[in-house]
Amino acid sequence: MFVVGLTGGIGSGKTAVSDRFAARGIEVVDADVAARAVVEPGQPALKFIAEHFGKVILTADGQLDRAALRARVFSDPAEREWLEALLHPRISEWIAEQLAAASSAYVVLVSPLLFETNQVRFTDRVLVVDVSEELQLERTMARDKNDEAQVRSIMAAQASREERLDKADDIIVNDADLETLNAHVEELHMNYLAAARNA
Ligand code: ATP
């Protein structure tokens, strides 16, 4: 299966781009969905997390309390490492299964942390959505009603624009309207169909 890895900073337009591949019949595997799936009630990872951090990490109905967990590992690198060592292999396994089950001409793996988690190893080609920091802030704040400091702190925890662009095979500069974005996706779609045929 020919896999296109899609990444970009917060609010860069990953979902806007992946929706437009999906509209062309291309299956999209989402690393954010994987990260939620592996800690659903009944999953072994949730049991390990509850044993390790205590029941305070669960909501009343037995779901993972993400805010509580984030607060717990935020200022504790060792606990964060423990959590990542638990979750990353499970997330990778979930992604690998979804990629293997895909039946479209090629498949898009969308991940905000494609490089940071080495999910890039699943991909044949890397597509980066790039926008200026100003646009990133403006669109994310308009979407999430977050203040500037919150968005900036997330941006600071992600790979820098330069790092991402350095590793890109293809780049969409998402600084115009959605019609322009769609035209970029159409062009790349044609290239990926050809690449998948030749792979
Ligand atoms: P996150 O990392 O937070 O999941 P993302 O990279 O998936 O974000 P999107 O949600 O696709 O980003 O885009 C951020 C916001 O900007 C959304 O509200 C989206 O509709 C809007 N947006 C994206 N591209 C454009 C564009 N070219 N013109 C106008 N608005 C856009």
Residues whose N, C-alpha, C, O or C-beta is under 5 A from the ligand:
A	BS01	ATP	G9 I10 G11 S12 G13 K14 T15 A16 P112 R139 R143 N174 A176 D177 L178 L181
